[in-house]
């Protein structure tokens, strides 16, 4: 729908719901809410509302429904596909959940935690840790992203191999619907077979079906020990073989298997703070392997040593080192954690968040590298990410000395070509970042008519006036 410009009277009514101090109207004060981290999307808004409770969100949406006002829900504003950014009409209202940041309850015995949607991911992790439990969702933006946004985009992260993505870490939701009604689905049940599982409609919907205001999260026993290795390899094919051996030998103890190219490590060493190369000599590829154990008896390190001994003997790995302390473990993780941010310091970067069947990862990277080299001579591919679940962040840095704007102007043709390789291999054009504005048009090309019709039908049912984040996803 075309956003209807709210009258000054309607804006005053919105402001009265949250209080003037939580209704941001000036352009300068709204600026932080109107653009995203990479500055690919910048918009305008008529007002930013910062509700402090589910009841206030309900009143906001009831008024929006009555007046036809378009609402853009926003969490920590760390999304990478523009789903949380308004368009440039200036008629949309941003609803920021940042004030809704309470840990409502923790049940260590039941391994659950109930939180507001505005709770920062790092806070959720720390509160679980205080209760001697683990909330395993872990992202590079965990210091600022919020639980509501994590669920709305079905975030993945580095622990997905062992614990699943955000969808797998939720038992129940509280959601405010487009007309202001509140669905209280905050059930902490492991089994509930009473009809449709509604929560999965809202997880990954990017705020287009309702606004998540609360969630019951799953907690897990804290690992008693970690065994972490950094290994150098010749090829992605060898990384794949190493993964197969590690997964078979480590089984449920394998919690991470991350792929890093030499170019990525070099960027981290050059631009990252206090980043060190864990190995003495350079290698074309690296994998970061982590096992976790339930007992602090050294069994995880012993198992990892055995695995590395085997892959070294088979000449799949050229060199490897196992962290001897928690601080060294943190050092091993640091290059992987800063990978995204340091790429921006090398100039323009054309980014892809894709997934392919694990067995197809080497073929995908080889084919994409060859294609990109032809399309943009001198460009520097940086494929990295979660090898264990097939999610590769296939990023392409500009050629050294190239004009950034001219390079970035090739985003669409490069992306189209890379996505075609992904689809030919049976993969997905969005692994964990969502659709948002960036991939909205592409969605029609990768989903069947039946799928699109079902999605539109659900949207029309739950948001008949089209006021919730229109122009995103669909």
C-alpha positions in Angstrom: 0.0 0.0 0.0 1.0 3.7 -0.4 1.6 5.1 3.0 -0.9 7.7 4.1 0.7 10.8 5.7 -0.5 10.9 9.3 -2.0 14.2 10.2 -0.5 16.3 13.1 -3.5 15.3 15.1 -2.8 11.6 14.6 0.9 12.0 15.4 -0.1 13.7 18.6 -2.3 10.7 19.4 0.6 8.3 18.8 2.9 10.5 20.9 0.3 10.5 23.8 0.5 6.7 23.9 4.2 6.6 24.7 4.7 10.0 26.1 6.4 13.0 24.4 9.8 12.0 25.7 9.5 8.7 23.8 8.1 10.2 20.6 11.0 11.4 18.4 10.0 14.0 15.8 13.1 16.0 14.9 15.1 14.9 11.8 18.4 15.0 13.7 17.1 12.8 16.6 15.5 10.4 14.1 18.7 10.0 12.0 20.0 6.9 13.8 16.7 5.0 13.1 16.6 5.9 9.4 19.7 4.2 8.0 21.4 0.8 8.5 24.9 -0.2 9.1 26.1 -0.4 5.5 24.2 2.7 4.5 22.6 0.9 1.5 19.2 2.0 2.7 18.2 5.3 4.1 14.6 6.5 4.6 12.4 9.0 6.3 9.7 8.8 9.0 7.0 11.0 10.3 7.8 10.0 13.9 9.7 7.3 15.9 7.8 5.8 18.8 9.5 4.0 21.7 6.8 2.1 23.6 7.7 0.7 27.0 5.1 -2.2 27.1 3.1 -4.6 25.1 0.0 -2.6 26.0 1.5 0.5 24.4 2.4 -1.4 21.3 -1.2 -2.7 21.2 -2.6 0.8 21.4 -0.2 2.0 18.7 -1.3 -0.7 16.3 -5.0 -0.2 17.1 -4.6 3.5 16.2 -2.5 2.7 13.1 -5.2 0.2 11.9 -7.9 2.8 12.4 -6.1 5.6 10.6 -4.3 3.5 7.9 -0.9 4.5 9.2 2.0 2.4 8.1 4.2 1.0 10.8 7.9 -0.1 10.5 8.9 -2.3 13.5 12.6 -1.9 14.5 14.8 -3.7 16.9 18.5 -3.0 17.2 18.8 -1.8 13.6 21.5 -4.3 12.7 19.6 -6.0 9.8 21.5 -6.2 6.5 18.7 -6.3 4.0 16.8 -3.1 4.8 13.8 -4.7 6.4 13.9 -2.3 9.3 14.3 0.9 7.3 11.4 3.0 6.1 11.0 4.2 2.6 11.6 7.8 1.7 8.0 9.1 1.6 8.3 10.3 5.2 4.8 9.0 5.9 5.8 5.9 7.9 6.0 5.5 11.7 8.9 3.6 13.2 8.1 1.6 16.3 11.4 0.9 18.1 11.2 -1.9 20.8 14.5 -0.8 22.5 12.7 0.3 25.7 11.1 -3.1 26.1 14.2 -4.7 27.6 13.1 -6.7 30.6 14.1 -10.3 31.5 10.6 -11.3 32.6 11.6 -14.6 34.2 14.2 -17.4 34.2 13.4 -21.1 34.9 16.7 -23.0 35.2 14.9 -26.2 36.1 12.7 -26.0 33.0 15.6 -24.5 30.9 13.6 -21.5 29.7 13.8 -17.7 29.9 11.0 -15.3 29.1 12.1 -11.9 27.7 10.9 -8.7 26.2 11.6 -8.3 22.5 13.9 -5.4 23.1 16.4 -7.4 25.2 19.8 -7.2 23.6 21.2 -10.6 22.6 24.3 -10.2 24.7 22.1 -9.5 27.8 20.1 -12.6 27.2 23.4 -14.6 27.0 24.7 -13.1 30.2 21.4 -13.6 32.1 21.4 -17.2 31.1 25.0 -17.6 32.2 24.1 -16.2 35.6 21.6 -19.0 36.0 24.3 -21.5 35.0 22.6 -22.0 31.6 23.5 -21.3 28.0 21.5 -19.3 25.4 23.5 -20.3 22.4 22.4 -17.8 19.7 25.6 -16.0 18.8 26.1 -13.3 16.2 28.7 -10.7 15.4 26.2 -8.0 16.3 25.2 -9.6 19.6 26.2 -6.4 21.5 23.4 -4.4 19.9 20.9 -6.7 18.1 17.7 -7.5 19.9 15.8 -10.7 20.5 12.7 -9.4 18.6 14.8 -8.7 15.6 16.7 -12.0 15.9 13.4 -13.8 15.8 11.8 -11.6 13.1 14.7 -12.5 10.8 15.2 -16.1 12.1 18.9 -15.3 12.7 21.5 -18.1 12.4 25.0 -17.5 13.7 28.0 -19.5 14.7 26.2 -22.0 16.9 23.6 -23.1 14.4 25.4 -26.4 13.7 24.7 -27.6 17.3 21.6 -25.7 18.4 19.8 -24.7 15.2 18.8 -21.2 14.2 16.6 -18.7 16.1 13.4 -20.6 15.3 14.8 -23.7 17.0 15.5 -21.7 20.3 11.9 -20.5 20.9 9.0 -22.2 22.7 6.5 -19.4 22.7 5.8 -15.8 21.6 3.8 -12.8 22.5 2.7 -10.9 19.3 0.7 -7.7 18.7 -1.4 -8.1 15.6 -2.0 -5.4 13.0 -5.3 -4.4 14.5 -3.9 -4.1 18.0 -5.0 -7.5 19.4 -2.5 -9.3 21.5 -1.8 -13.0 20.9 -0.4 -14.4 24.2 1.5 -17.5 23.1 4.1 -17.4 25.9 3.9 -21.1 26.6 7.0 -22.8 28.0 5.9 -26.2 26.8 8.2 -28.7 25.0 5.1 -30.5 23.7 1.9 -28.7 22.7 -0.1 -30.4 19.9 -3.2 -28.3 20.1 -3.6 -27.2 16.5 -1.5 -24.9 14.3 1.9 -23.8 15.7 1.3 -20.1 15.1 4.6 -18.9 16.4 6.4 -20.1 13.3 4.3 -17.7 11.2 5.9 -14.7 12.9 9.5 -16.0 13.2 11.2 -14.9 10.0 8.3 -12.7 8.9 10.3 -9.5 9.4 7.5 -7.7 11.1 5.1 -8.0 8.2 2.5 -10.1 10.1 2.7 -8.7 13.6 5.1 -7.2 16.1 6.9 -9.7 18.4 6.9 -8.2 21.9 8.0 -11.2 24.1 9.4 -14.7 23.8 10.0 -17.8 25.8 13.5 -18.9 24.9 15.1 -22.3 25.3 18.1 -22.6 27.5 20.7 -25.4 27.5 23.2 -26.8 30.0 26.5 -24.9 29.8 29.4 -26.7 28.3 31.9 -27.7 30.9 34.8 -27.5 28.5 35.7 -26.4 25.0 38.3 -27.7 22.5 39.0 -25.3 19.8 41.4 -25.7 16.8 42.6 -23.5 14.0 43.7 -25.4 11.0 45.3 -24.5 7.6 44.4 -26.3 4.4 45.1 -26.2 0.7 41.6 -26.2 -0.6 37.9 -26.0 0.1 37.6 -29.6 -1.0 40.0 -30.6 1.8 37.9 -28.5 4.2 34.8 -30.5 3.1 36.6 -33.8 3.7 37.8 -32.6 7.0 34.3 -31.6 8.0 32.9 -35.0 7.1 35.5 -36.8 9.3 35.0 -34.3 12.2 31.3 -34.6 12.1 31.4 -38.4 12.1 33.9 -38.6 15.0 32.6 -35.7 17.1 28.9 -36.2 16.5 26.9 -34.0 19.0 30.0 -32.4 20.5 30.7 -30.5 17.3 29.5 -27.0 17.9 31.3 -25.0 15.2 33.0 -25.5 11.9 33.8 -22.2 10.3 35.5 -21.6 6.9 38.0 -18.7 6.4 40.0 -17.8 3.3 43.5 -16.5 3.4 42.3 -13.1 2.1 39.8 -12.9 4.9 42.5 -13.6 7.5 44.8 -11.0 5.9 42.1 -8.4 6.2 41.5 -9.3 9.8 45.2 -9.1 10.6 45.5 -5.8 8.7 42.4 -4.0 10.1 41.3 -5.9 13.2 42.3 -4.9 16.7 44.7 -7.3 18.4 44.2 -10.0 15.8 47.0 -12.6 15.4 47.6 -15.4 12.9 47.4 -18.6 14.9 49.7 -20.5 12.5 53.3 -19.9 11.7 53.0 -20.0 7.9 50.2 -18.9 5.5 47.7 -21.3 4.0 45.1 -20.8 1.3 42.2 -21.8 3.6 41.5 -22.2 7.2 38.8 -23.9 9.3 37.9 -23.1 12.9 36.7 -26.2 14.7 35.1 -26.3 18.1 33.9 -29.2 20.3 32.2 -28.8 23.6 31.8 -31.3 26.4 29.4 -31.8 29.3 32.2 -32.8 31.7 35.5 -30.9 32.4 37.7 -34.0 32.0 39.7 -33.1 28.9 37.8 -35.6 26.7 36.9 -33.0 24.1 40.5 -31.9 23.6 41.5 -35.6 23.4 38.9 -36.3 20.8 39.9 -33.2 18.7 43.5 -34.2 18.9 42.6 -37.6 17.5 40.6 -36.0 14.7 43.4 -33.6 13.8 46.0 -36.4 13.8 43.9 -38.3 11.3 43.3 -35.4 8.9 47.0 -34.4 9.1 48.0 -38.0 8.3 45.7 -38.0 5.3 47.2 -34.7 4.2 43.9 -32.9 4.3 45.2 -30.4 6.9 48.7 -28.9 6.6 49.0 -27.4 10.1 46.8 -27.0 13.1 46.9 -25.8 16.7 44.5 -26.4 19.6 43.8 -23.6 22.0 45.5 -24.2 25.4 43.4 -21.6 27.3 40.2 -19.6 27.1 42.1 -16.5 26.1 43.8 -18.4 23.2 40.3 -19.7 22.2 39.1 -16.1 22.0 42.2 -15.3 19.9 41.2 -18.1 17.5 37.7 -16.8 17.2 38.7 -13.1 16.7 39.5 -13.3 13.0 36.2 -14.9 12.3 34.2 -12.4 14.4 35.7 -9.3 12.7 35.5 -10.7 9.2 32.4 -8.7 8.2 33.5 -5.3 9.7 37.0 -5.3 8.3 35.9 -5.9 4.7 34.5 -2.3 4.6 38.0 -1.1 5.3 39.2 -2.6 2.0 36.7 -0.5 0.0 33.5 -1.7 -1.6 32.1 -5.1 -0.9 29.3 -6.9 -2.8 27.8 -9.3 -0.3 25.8 -12.5 -0.6 24.2 -14.5 2.3 23.5 -17.8 0.6 23.3 -21.5 1.4 23.9 -24.6 -0.7 24.0 -28.3 0.2 27.1 -29.0 2.2 28.5 -31.4 -0.4 28.2 -28.6 -3.0 30.1 -25.9 -1.1 33.5 -26.5 -3.0 31.7 -26.5 -6.3 29.8 -23.3 -5.5 32.9 -21.4 -4.3 35.0 -22.6 -7.3 32.2 -21.7 -9.8 31.5 -18.3 -8.2 35.1 -17.4 -8.0 35.6 -18.1 -11.7 32.6 -16.2 -12.7 33.3 -13.2 -10.6 36.9 -13.1 -12.0 35.5 -12.8 -15.5 32.8 -10.2 -14.6 35.1 -8.0 -12.4 38.7 -8.6 -13.2 40.9 -8.0 -10.2 38.1 -8.4 -7.7 38.9 -10.3 -4.5 36.3 -12.9 -3.4 36.0 -13.6 0.3 33.8 -16.6 0.9 33.6 -17.4 4.6 31.1 -18.7 7.1 29.3 -21.6 8.5 30.5 -24.6 6.6 28.7 -27.0 8.9 25.2 -25.8 7.8 26.0 -24.8 4.2 25.7 -21.0 4.9 28.4 -19.2 3.0 28.8 -15.4 3.1 30.1 -15.0 -0.4 31.5 -11.4 -0.4 33.5 -9.8 -3.1 35.9 -6.9 -2.3 36.7 -4.3 -5.0 40.0 -4.5 -7.0 42.9 -2.7 -5.4 42.9 0.9 -6.5 39.5 0.7 -8.2 36.8 3.3 -7.9 34.4 2.2 -5.2 31.2 3.7 -6.8 32.0 2.1 -10.1 32.6 -1.2 -8.5 29.4 -1.1 -6.3 27.4 -0.2 -9.4 28.0 -3.8 -10.5 26.1 -5.2 -7.4 23.0 -6.3 -9.3 24.7 -8.2 -12.2 27.2 -9.9 -9.9 24.5 -10.8 -7.4 22.3 -12.2 -10.2 25.1 -14.3 -11.5 26.1 -15.7 -8.1 22.5 -16.4 -7.1 22.0 -18.4 -10.3 24.9 -20.6 -9.4 23.3 -21.0 -5.9 19.9 -22.0 -7.4 21.5 -24.4 -9.9 23.0 -26.2 -7.0 19.7 -26.4 -5.1 20.6 -23.6 -2.7 18.9 -20.5 -1.2 19.5 -16.8 -1.9 18.9 -16.0 1.8 20.4 -18.2 4.5 20.1 -16.1 7.6 19.7 -12.4 6.9 16.2 -12.4 5.5 14.6 -10.8 2.4 13.7 -7.2 3.5 13.9 -4.7 0.7 17.1 -6.1 -0.9 15.8 -9.5 -2.1 12.0 -8.7 -2.4 12.0 -8.8 -6.2 14.2 -11.9 -6.3 11.9 -13.8 -4.0 9.3 -14.0 -6.8 11.9 -15.8 -9.0 12.8 -18.4 -6.4 9.4 -19.2 -4.9 6.7 -21.0 -6.8 3.4 -19.4 -7.5 1.8 -21.6 -4.9 4.2 -20.5 -2.3 3.8 -16.8 -3.1 0.0 -17.2 -3.1 0.0 -18.9 0.3 2.3 -16.1 1.7 0.1 -13.4 0.3 -3.0 -15.1 1.7 -1.4 -15.2 5.2 -0.4 -11.5 4.8 -3.9 -10.5 3.8 -5.5 -12.4 6.7 -3.3 -11.0 9.4 -2.8 -7.6 8.0 -5.8 -6.8 5.7 -5.0 -3.1 5.5 -1.3 -3.7 4.7 0.0 -1.4 7.4 2.8 -3.7 8.8 6.1 -3.1 7.1 4.7 -3.0 3.5 7.2 -3.4 0.7 9.3 -5.8 2.7 9.5 -9.5 1.9 6.4 -9.4 -0.5 
